[in-house]
Each structure stands twice: as structure tokens, then as C-alpha cells.
Amino acid sequence: MAGINPLQLPKWETAPQIDWAPLARIGDAIGQYRRKEMMAQAVADATGPDGNVDLNKLGTRYLGAGEVDAGMAAARLADARAQRDYARATDERDFAWRRDEAARAQRNADRRYELDQRILEGGRLPAGFERDPATGGMRPIAGGPADPNYKRQVTDRQNAPAGYKWADPSNPDAGLVPIAGGPAEKVDAEVAARLGLGRSFLDQLPAIRQRVKSGEMTGPIDAAMGYLGAGAPGELRRQIDSGAEALLRNLTGAGMSQTEAAQYVRRYQFSPTDTAETAGAKLDQLERELRYVMDTVGRGRGGSLDRAPPPGTARQPDRPAASAAPAQPAATFDERFTGGPPRAEVRPSAKVWGDREAESAGLYEPRPQAAGRPVQVRTADEARRLPRGTRFIDPNGVERIVP
């Protein structure tokens, strides 16, 4: 080192700049080639003998090779294909089931048609059916066990609510009526008091109307006596006031104030200036409105609680005569109709018309010759006047045939 001048040492040389881009492109080309080869091999491995690609297997190979995007895309395609295949299989099964059901229904219809044809050719008809001359086939006997209307009537008769009965067993559309003395006729004490006053007045109404028409409350003297409450005119006025009070009690229980109801009732009360015609008109209007109010009060408590004849024909009091003989047990319908002891009743739902073996054994009544619906009768005399073979329903709701 001796004798070397530091200032004369060689200087640092700058490294030359090398362009590595060609090498990078060569590497990219090699990588793309290898990726393409890997993907082609993965597709080849996932393809089955039938030429279909197993997308699940293909996605697994892609993910294993680091191709995440390609692997997830293959997995989504595999899921969509599985759902589509499941829907197609379900539709095919549903179509096959419907096809089989349609074929089975057609076979049953063919068997039924063949059976009906054999029955018609043999001259035998099922129970409850008759030959239809219009079509040559058969139809349900009107009112028979195969008649839809008959079935509905039987079902409705059996399903009447407790405490009620059908007004017309052969016609359920006629509605229900409460059984006399049954729970449907039970009313509260307050309602019974209101209706009791009204019924008491309606029972006396024919006699009151006759006395008013005879002029017992008209004229100066009779009008004054009625106004003062003296003598027979006074008694007659008190009876009329009782009817007005009954109307007042029913109105106050129907949402009307005491003052308003009193003013409403005052128009029916006796006035000294009334003539016989005016007093009679007041009675008629009082009767009409009292009946309508009592009918409205009775709704929901077994129907109308009045059960009276139309206005102007009021019923008479239901009081037994003092010298009436002891009541005898009422004869049954069979005793009144046939003159003999009761026979075993056959429920309508148990009858099978057209069953000759049952008819000969006495189990069922034979099919009647008369067509149409059964006739409703109320007395044995009405039943005896019917033509022979006529079907009718007695007051107990039992269907019978005139022998």
C-alpha cells in the first residue's frame, strides 16, 4: 500500500442494465401452457364413458390445482344440474301417477257401465231405482232411499237441535219449531211477566171488542163513568188500560225510554170523546202492535211466544171446563188409522224399496206404485182418505203407505 495515492484508485463502475422481460414472457407462456394442459386433463378425467362431465369431480380438480374461480363455477353448475334433474324426476313421477289414476278410473267406469248393462238386460234394478223411459237407463225413485232429496230430509230430521222439531218433516226448508213444553220454550221471569199481561188482555179481547161495539163506553153518561172508573164502563176501561200497560212493558224492554213509551201508549187509552168506531179502531191497532211486540220479544226464545190467531180473531182462554170428564189416554195414530193396536214402525232410513226378499219377510215395506213425494197428514182421517198405495208421513214423522 505504500506509495499508492488514494486519489489515484480506480472508481466504482455502474452495473449494466439487463432487460428480463423476454424471460418473464417465456415464463408466462410456459405457465399458460401448463394451466391449459391441466384443465384439459381435468375435463378428460371428469368425463364419463357416456360423455357426460361430472361437474363435482371437475370442480374438485380445479380447486386442487389452485383454480378457485373455475372450481366454484363448476360447483354452481353441478348444483343447478342436480336441482333440474330432481324437478324432472318429480314431474315424471307425478305424470305417471296421474296416468295410472286416469287409467284406473276409466277401468272402473267401464266395469260400472258393463254391470249396469247386465242389470238392465236381466230386468233387475238396484234397490231404490226405477227404469227411466226417456234414456232407457235407471233413475232414483222420487222419495226413495237413493233420492238425494230423501237422504237430505232423513239427515235433517235426525240432526234437529235439542228442544226443536221440524215443522214439516218432509220439507226441511219449512224450518224448526220448539217442542211444546221443551227447553226451547223456557223464558226468563221478566219476559214471562211482560208476555203474561199481553196474553191476559188478548184472551179478554173478544168480549172487550163486543162491549165497545155495543156502545158501553160511548155517550155522555157512560163516557163519564168510564173516565171516573165507575160501574161497567169503568171496568171496561180498566181492561183496556191493562192491554195498554202490557204494550208499555214490552216497549220499555225493547230499548224505549219510560217517557217515550208512555206517550206512545197514550194513543190507545180511553178518551171520553171516543165513539164506538174510534174505540174499536184503537182496540184493533192495540191488538196488532201488542202481537208484533210479543213476537219480537219471543225471538231467540223458541220463536213467537204469542201463538195467537191473526188480529181481530183473538183466541179464547184455554181453561178446562169445571165438569169436564177425566182425560182419557189419547189413541195412537195406528189405532185411529187402522182401528187396531199399534204396529211396529219402520224408520224411513231403514227402508229398502225393491228388495223382494226383505218385502216377503216383512222387514221392509214394498215400493209403492204412486210416484212423487210423500204426503204430509195431520190426522188419521186424512190418511184414510188417501188413495191406496199412496206414501204419506204421519204426525210423528214416520213414513207409511196406505194399504
FENJO-V934273 format. One record per helix or strand of 2 or more residues. SS is the DSSP state (~ for helix, > for strand). FROM is the first residue (numbers start at 1). TO is the last residue. If there is no record, write none. Layout:
{{SS,FROM,TO} {SS,FROM,TO}}
//
This chain:
{{~,6,8} {~,21,46} {~,55,64} {~,68,122} {>,129,131} {>,138,140} {~,148,158} {>,164,166} {~,172,174} {>,176,178} {~,183,185} {~,189,213} {~,220,228} {~,231,252} {~,258,266} {~,276,298} {~,333,338} {~,348,350} {~,356,360} {>,375,376} {~,380,384} {>,391,393} {>,399,401}}
//
